[in-house]
Amino acid sequence: MAKFKVGIYGMLNNAEHAMEADIFKGADIEIVNPAWKDEAAFLKTLPEIDGLIVLTTEMTREMIMQMNKCKVIVRQGLGVDNLDLKAMQEKSMQAYNVPDYCVDEVTTHAMTLALMLVRDMTYYMSDIAGGVWNALLAPMSRRASELTFGLAGFGRMSQIVAAKAKPFFKEIVAYDPYMNKDAAAKLGVKVIDTLDEILKISDVLSLHIPLMESTQHMMNEEKLKLMKPSAYLVNTARGGLIDGAALYKALKEGWIKGAGLDVMEEEPPSFDDPLFTLKNVIITPHSAWRSDAAGRDIRAFAAKTMRTALLEGSAPNRVI
């Protein structure tokens, strides 16, 4: 019998888990769920596993309290807001994330949304889908090389966006309460001292901030009204950073010119959400991470983290 039993639950995991099994080879780790097909089967195994690799499943207090043997949960992704960390701490569990698997994909996606907005692609695509061929019906676009590109948050992801944005935009500015000034200087990014100030000066603002109680709905009516009427808002971070009702008003009433969203407050969203009716918004289905390479990396990194944590007692990218 294997020393450790590990469960793997999430849409990125095939039935065989061949990649994970290969990584666990020689480590006395058994994958207990090659035939999981539904949540009921998953829940049944919670009391017997020593570790869990999970994608988007909400790991509630009730579920975590059933995990009497579990020492480690690895989240396949960057955010850990689907894990009840307080309950995990009470059970003396370790939580890990996988922060580096899709940096190129997400930063490219943020830039794609920004450039599509600047070039008013949403209007052209909507008109053509409706059988209309007339460039003059869209708002007049502005030249990217005359615009200021703002970054709210200046961690690793944001720094890579800054490097990718630099050839296109006149100036790159960034705000972060824990600003890495050395990185900003190296990238030629102007440091902005307050969130309000960066909202006022940015022509494009890209959000790269974790979702916490203090950042929930940080982009509310008050903050959106600080932005330029000609400005664009891009969010590839977490949907809860933006108050969706306030954003609809901002886009409908012209407080800002457009928005590019890869994340929504509720996922999957209701398609009755009025944001879907607007021409000046681009919405993609939380797909910024997605590529064949990223799919391989997220599984491999999560499995390697689990192996190290179980065998050595700790691993890189530990959250708690």
Kinemage of the C-alpha trace (Angstrom):
@kinemage 1
@onewidth
@group {chain A} dominant
@subgroup {mainchain}
@vectorlist {calphas} color= white
{ca met a 1} P 0.000 0.000 0.000
{ca ala a 2} L 1.303 3.447 -0.935
{ca lys a 3} L 2.362 5.762 1.873
{ca phe a 4} L 0.455 8.743 0.423
{ca lys a 5} L -2.908 8.921 -1.359
{ca val a 6} L -3.529 11.957 -3.568
{ca gly a 7} L -6.761 13.065 -5.180
{ca ile a 8} L -6.866 15.138 -8.366
{ca tyr a 9} L -10.087 16.938 -9.230
{ca gly a 10} L -10.592 19.418 -12.048
{ca met a 11} L -11.400 19.795 -15.711
{ca leu a 12} L -7.748 19.774 -16.750
{ca asn a 13} L -7.240 16.248 -15.475
{ca asn a 14} L -7.888 13.307 -17.764
{ca ala a 15} L -9.094 9.963 -16.459
{ca glu a 16} L -5.663 8.348 -16.502
{ca his a 17} L -3.581 11.157 -14.952
{ca ala a 18} L -0.584 9.712 -16.770
{ca met a 19} L 1.489 12.867 -16.423
{ca glu a 20} L 0.938 13.073 -12.670
{ca ala a 21} L 1.550 9.350 -12.232
{ca asp a 22} L 4.895 9.713 -13.974
{ca ile a 23} L 5.881 12.603 -11.682
{ca phe a 24} L 4.844 10.602 -8.601
{ca lys a 25} L 6.786 7.510 -9.744
{ca gly a 26} L 9.145 6.257 -7.040
{ca ala a 27} L 7.651 8.575 -4.406
{ca asp a 28} L 5.217 6.078 -2.839
{ca ile a 29} L 2.258 8.251 -3.930
{ca glu a 30} L -0.946 6.688 -5.221
{ca ile a 31} L -3.556 8.598 -7.249
{ca val a 32} L -6.847 7.441 -5.779
{ca asn a 33} L -9.344 8.798 -8.267
{ca pro a 34} L -8.660 7.764 -11.873
{ca ala a 35} L -12.393 7.200 -12.399
{ca trp a 36} L -13.899 10.278 -10.711
{ca lys a 37} L -16.760 11.502 -12.831
{ca asp a 38} L -18.820 13.641 -10.481
{ca glu a 39} L -18.704 15.556 -7.231
{ca ala a 40} L -20.361 12.797 -5.215
{ca ala a 41} L -17.533 10.384 -6.049
{ca phe a 42} L -15.021 13.098 -5.238
{ca leu a 43} L -16.552 13.859 -1.830
{ca lys a 44} L -16.494 10.190 -0.869
{ca thr a 45} L -12.705 10.092 -1.018
{ca leu a 46} L -12.029 13.220 1.072
{ca pro a 47} L -11.477 11.405 4.417
{ca glu a 48} L -8.854 9.029 2.956
{ca ile a 49} L -6.528 11.301 0.964
{ca asp a 50} L -3.235 12.812 2.146
{ca gly a 51} L -3.167 15.460 -0.573
{ca leu a 52} L -5.506 17.110 -3.056
{ca ile a 53} L -4.827 18.846 -6.367
{ca val a 54} L -7.850 20.943 -7.299
{ca leu a 55} L -8.732 23.383 -10.064
{ca thr a 56} L -11.873 25.519 -9.571
{ca thr a 57} L -13.925 23.395 -7.151
{ca glu a 58} L -14.980 25.400 -4.100
{ca met a 59} L -13.303 23.745 -1.130
{ca thr a 60} L -15.658 24.774 1.658
{ca arg a 61} L -15.185 24.548 5.423
{ca glu a 62} L -17.551 21.575 5.519
{ca met a 63} L -15.484 19.694 2.932
{ca ile a 64} L -12.153 20.541 4.530
{ca met a 65} L -13.357 19.405 7.951
{ca gln a 66} L -13.969 15.949 6.449
{ca met a 67} L -10.327 15.686 5.352
{ca asn a 68} L -8.886 14.039 8.438
{ca lys a 69} L -5.647 12.835 6.801
{ca cys a 70} L -4.998 15.611 4.306
{ca lys a 71} L -1.783 17.584 4.754
{ca val a 72} L -1.560 19.465 1.440
{ca ile a 73} L -3.920 21.113 -1.055
{ca val a 74} L -2.427 22.418 -4.294
{ca arg a 75} L -4.555 24.807 -6.329
{ca gln a 76} L -4.034 24.430 -10.077
{ca gly a 77} L -3.777 28.158 -10.696
{ca leu a 78} L -2.715 31.443 -9.186
{ca gly a 79} L -5.688 32.489 -7.035
{ca val a 80} L -6.652 30.503 -3.950
{ca asp a 81} L -10.025 32.166 -3.345
{ca asn a 82} L -11.774 28.803 -3.866
{ca leu a 83} L -9.992 27.387 -0.792
{ca asp a 84} L -11.232 28.119 2.731
{ca leu a 85} L -7.788 28.999 4.053
{ca lys a 86} L -9.029 29.636 7.591
{ca ala a 87} L -10.473 26.127 7.793
{ca met a 88} L -7.256 24.724 6.340
{ca gln a 89} L -5.205 26.500 9.010
{ca glu a 90} L -7.435 25.024 11.704
{ca lys a 91} L -6.700 21.584 10.269
{ca ser a 92} L -2.951 22.372 10.017
{ca met a 93} L -3.002 21.907 6.248
{ca gln a 94} L -0.628 23.530 3.784
{ca ala a 95} L -1.980 25.405 0.739
{ca tyr a 96} L -0.016 25.975 -2.472
{ca asn a 97} L -0.692 27.670 -5.778
{ca val a 98} L 0.864 27.461 -9.242
{ca pro a 99} L 1.725 31.058 -10.141
{ca asp a 100} L 3.969 30.738 -13.183
{ca tyr a 101} L 2.248 28.377 -15.595
{ca cys a 102} L 0.513 30.938 -17.836
{ca val a 103} L 2.432 34.204 -17.477
{ca asp a 104} L 3.001 34.577 -21.216
{ca glu a 105} L -0.604 33.713 -22.048
{ca val a 106} L -2.242 36.074 -19.534
{ca thr a 107} L 0.043 39.002 -20.303
{ca thr a 108} L -0.515 38.552 -24.037
{ca his a 109} L -4.272 38.325 -23.461
{ca ala a 110} L -4.255 41.575 -21.465
{ca met a 111} L -2.370 43.299 -24.269
{ca thr a 112} L -4.731 41.842 -26.879
{ca leu a 113} L -7.776 43.193 -25.057
{ca ala a 114} L -6.116 46.592 -24.647
{ca leu a 115} L -5.175 46.906 -28.314
{ca met a 116} L -8.567 45.684 -29.519
{ca leu a 117} L -10.221 48.359 -27.390
{ca val a 118} L -7.903 51.103 -28.575
{ca arg a 119} L -8.658 50.131 -32.192
{ca asp a 120} L -12.448 49.926 -31.513
{ca met a 121} L -12.589 46.338 -32.731
{ca thr a 122} L -15.735 45.670 -30.691
{ca tyr a 123} L -17.757 48.064 -32.835
{ca tyr a 124} L -16.448 46.692 -36.136
{ca met a 125} L -17.014 43.073 -35.100
{ca ser a 126} L -20.534 43.815 -33.889
{ca asp a 127} L -21.456 45.722 -37.046
{ca ile a 128} L -20.069 43.052 -39.366
{ca ala a 129} L -21.891 40.306 -37.432
{ca gly a 130} L -25.045 42.352 -38.056
{ca gly a 131} L -24.364 42.632 -41.787
{ca val a 132} L -23.081 46.212 -41.725
{ca trp a 133} L -19.874 47.268 -43.563
{ca asn a 134} L -19.179 50.868 -42.587
{ca ala a 135} L -16.095 51.969 -40.633
{ca leu a 136} L -17.593 55.439 -40.145
{ca leu a 137} L -20.230 54.156 -37.722
{ca ala a 138} L -17.641 53.345 -35.002
{ca pro a 139} L -16.159 55.996 -32.709
{ca met a 140} L -12.944 57.585 -33.951
{ca ser a 141} L -9.974 55.607 -32.625
{ca arg a 142} L -7.001 57.196 -30.891
{ca arg a 143} L -3.366 56.532 -31.720
{ca ala a 144} L -1.854 54.093 -29.195
{ca ser a 145} L 1.529 55.794 -29.336
{ca glu a 146} L -0.079 58.935 -27.889
{ca leu a 147} L -1.685 57.156 -24.931
{ca thr a 148} L -0.676 56.411 -21.332
{ca phe a 149} L -0.917 52.751 -20.339
{ca gly a 150} L -1.564 52.222 -16.618
{ca leu a 151} L -1.023 49.170 -14.454
{ca ala a 152} L -2.857 48.724 -11.153
{ca gly a 153} L -0.635 46.276 -9.300
{ca phe a 154} L 3.015 45.751 -10.212
{ca gly a 155} L 3.856 42.143 -9.498
{ca arg a 156} L 5.520 39.774 -11.929
{ca met a 157} L 2.535 39.519 -14.290
{ca ser a 158} L 2.145 43.278 -14.434
{ca gln a 159} L 5.849 43.814 -15.065
{ca ile a 160} L 5.692 41.542 -18.108
{ca val a 161} L 2.637 43.416 -19.390
{ca ala a 162} L 4.661 46.628 -18.993
{ca ala a 163} L 7.430 45.214 -21.182
{ca lys a 164} L 4.928 44.099 -23.822
{ca ala a 165} L 3.053 47.423 -23.764
{ca lys a 166} L 6.127 49.616 -24.056
{ca pro a 167} L 6.533 49.457 -27.874
{ca phe a 168} L 2.892 50.470 -28.397
{ca phe a 169} L 2.208 53.244 -25.900
{ca lys a 170} L 3.662 56.682 -25.168
{ca glu a 171} L 4.167 56.065 -21.450
{ca ile a 172} L 3.757 53.199 -18.982
{ca val a 173} L 2.713 54.084 -15.422
{ca ala a 174} L 2.053 51.811 -12.446
{ca tyr a 175} L 0.574 51.923 -8.963
{ca asp a 176} L 1.153 49.346 -6.251
{ca pro a 177} L 1.080 49.905 -2.473
{ca tyr a 178} L 4.118 47.625 -2.321
{ca met a 179} L 5.829 49.053 -5.399
{ca asn a 180} L 9.018 47.434 -6.640
{ca lys a 181} L 10.761 50.672 -7.617
{ca asp a 182} L 13.858 48.902 -8.909
{ca ala a 183} L 11.778 46.854 -11.348
{ca ala a 184} L 9.886 49.978 -12.399
{ca ala a 185} L 13.108 51.858 -13.065
{ca lys a 186} L 14.556 48.955 -15.040
{ca leu a 187} L 11.448 48.784 -17.230
{ca gly a 188} L 11.146 52.549 -17.649
{ca val a 189} L 7.813 52.609 -15.821
{ca lys a 190} L 6.730 55.776 -14.033
{ca val a 191} L 5.673 55.118 -10.423
{ca ile a 192} L 2.314 56.587 -9.370
{ca asp a 193} L 1.690 57.080 -5.658
{ca thr a 194} L -2.080 56.532 -5.380
{ca leu a 195} L -4.812 54.513 -7.040
{ca asp a 196} L -6.877 57.651 -7.588
{ca glu a 197} L -4.035 59.322 -9.453
{ca ile a 198} L -3.457 56.414 -11.831
{ca leu a 199} L -7.190 56.245 -12.531
{ca lys a 200} L -7.173 59.903 -13.530
{ca ile a 201} L -4.159 59.781 -15.861
{ca ser a 202} L -4.434 56.379 -17.588
{ca asp a 203} L -5.857 56.060 -21.090
{ca val a 204} L -5.780 52.291 -20.678
{ca leu a 205} L -5.775 50.743 -17.193
{ca ser a 206} L -4.979 47.039 -16.750
{ca leu a 207} L -5.776 45.400 -13.397
{ca his a 208} L -3.257 42.950 -11.883
{ca ile a 209} L -4.349 42.812 -8.242
{ca pro a 210} L -5.327 39.809 -6.076
{ca leu a 211} L -8.926 39.540 -4.920
{ca met a 212} L -9.185 40.019 -1.156
{ca glu a 213} L -11.730 41.558 1.169
{ca ser a 214} L -9.913 44.887 0.822
{ca thr a 215} L -9.936 44.790 -3.005
{ca gln a 216} L -13.473 43.466 -3.542
{ca his a 217} L -15.239 45.991 -5.815
{ca met a 218} L -12.247 48.321 -5.696
{ca met a 219} L -13.488 49.558 -9.073
{ca asn a 220} L -16.821 50.928 -7.933
{ca glu a 221} L -18.857 53.948 -9.091
{ca glu a 222} L -16.629 56.388 -7.247
{ca lys a 223} L -13.425 55.020 -8.768
{ca leu a 224} L -14.823 54.555 -12.290
{ca lys a 225} L -15.931 58.199 -12.319
{ca leu a 226} L -12.310 59.239 -11.746
{ca met a 227} L -11.281 57.733 -15.086
{ca lys a 228} L -11.221 59.678 -18.335
{ca pro a 229} L -14.350 59.420 -20.520
{ca ser a 230} L -11.949 58.260 -23.259
{ca ala a 231} L -10.283 55.585 -21.072
{ca tyr a 232} L -10.401 51.806 -21.287
{ca leu a 233} L -10.400 49.284 -18.418
{ca val a 234} L -8.874 45.804 -18.812
{ca asn a 235} L -9.290 43.004 -16.263
{ca thr a 236} L -7.532 39.637 -16.554
{ca ala a 237} L -7.147 39.265 -12.765
{ca arg a 238} L -10.346 38.562 -10.793
{ca gly a 239} L -13.923 39.520 -11.608
{ca gly a 240} L -14.700 40.646 -8.070
{ca leu a 241} L -12.307 43.581 -8.397
{ca ile a 242} L -14.996 45.376 -10.431
{ca asp a 243} L -18.549 46.171 -9.386
{ca gly a 244} L -20.343 44.861 -12.470
{ca ala a 245} L -23.421 47.054 -12.065
{ca ala a 246} L -21.222 50.141 -11.744
{ca leu a 247} L -19.206 49.113 -14.804
{ca tyr a 248} L -22.377 48.765 -16.863
{ca lys a 249} L -23.392 52.306 -15.904
{ca ala a 250} L -19.898 53.571 -16.676
{ca leu a 251} L -19.955 52.036 -20.155
{ca lys a 252} L -23.566 52.905 -20.895
{ca glu a 253} L -23.382 56.498 -19.667
{ca gly a 254} L -19.920 57.244 -21.029
{ca trp a 255} L -17.881 57.569 -17.833
{ca ile a 256} L -15.316 55.420 -19.683
{ca lys a 257} L -15.069 54.453 -23.344
{ca gly a 258} L -14.693 50.684 -23.127
{ca ala a 259} L -13.711 47.595 -21.149
{ca gly a 260} L -12.028 44.260 -21.826
{ca leu a 261} L -12.920 41.512 -19.369
{ca asp a 262} L -11.608 37.984 -19.133
{ca val a 263} L -13.165 37.540 -15.703
{ca met a 264} L -16.640 38.248 -14.314
{ca glu a 265} L -18.066 38.623 -10.822
{ca glu a 266} L -19.969 35.365 -11.221
{ca glu a 267} L -18.650 32.557 -13.378
{ca pro a 268} L -20.244 31.294 -15.423
{ca pro a 269} L -22.172 34.567 -15.676
{ca ser a 270} L -25.839 34.944 -16.473
{ca phe a 271} L -26.199 35.820 -20.142
{ca asp a 272} L -28.931 38.210 -19.047
{ca asp a 273} L -26.137 40.392 -17.647
{ca pro a 274} L -26.558 43.747 -19.420
{ca leu a 275} L -22.795 43.941 -20.023
{ca phe a 276} L -23.323 41.428 -22.849
{ca thr a 277} L -25.566 43.913 -24.670
{ca leu a 278} L -22.917 46.611 -25.061
{ca lys a 279} L -20.763 47.251 -28.116
{ca asn a 280} L -17.966 48.853 -26.083
{ca val a 281} L -17.058 45.791 -24.029
{ca ile a 282} L -15.076 42.661 -24.948
{ca ile a 283} L -15.759 39.602 -22.796
{ca thr a 284} L -13.777 36.367 -22.981
{ca pro a 285} L -14.643 33.293 -20.851
{ca his a 286} L -11.803 33.309 -18.283
{ca ser a 287} L -9.576 32.028 -21.045
{ca ala a 288} L -6.468 34.217 -20.670
{ca trp a 289} L -4.531 31.280 -19.192
{ca arg a 290} L -5.371 28.877 -21.979
{ca ser a 291} L -2.847 27.280 -24.322
{ca asp a 292} L -1.624 23.740 -24.890
{ca ala a 293} L 1.672 24.586 -23.172
{ca ala a 294} L -0.035 26.196 -20.177
{ca gly a 295} L -2.311 23.171 -19.810
{ca arg a 296} L 0.713 20.899 -19.589
{ca asp a 297} L 2.608 23.226 -17.251
{ca ile a 298} L -0.202 23.704 -14.721
{ca arg a 299} L -0.575 19.956 -14.276
{ca ala a 300} L 3.157 19.291 -14.089
{ca phe a 301} L 3.875 22.148 -11.662
{ca ala a 302} L 0.979 21.148 -9.385
{ca ala a 303} L 2.087 17.505 -9.289
{ca lys a 304} L 5.722 18.429 -8.609
{ca thr a 305} L 4.613 20.753 -5.801
{ca met a 306} L 2.517 17.972 -4.267
{ca arg a 307} L 5.378 15.479 -4.472
{ca thr a 308} L 7.849 17.874 -2.825
{ca ala a 309} L 5.419 18.965 -0.110
{ca leu a 310} L 4.538 15.391 0.882
{ca leu a 311} L 8.081 14.052 0.774
{ca glu a 312} L 9.967 17.039 2.215
{ca gly a 313} L 7.325 18.719 4.374
{ca ser a 314} L 7.192 21.933 2.382
{ca ala a 315} L 7.589 23.256 -1.189
{ca pro a 316} L 7.898 26.525 -3.103
{ca asn a 317} L 4.809 28.702 -3.651
{ca arg a 318} L 3.333 27.937 -0.249
{ca val a 319} L 0.381 30.199 0.599
{ca ile a 320} L -0.206 28.998 4.171
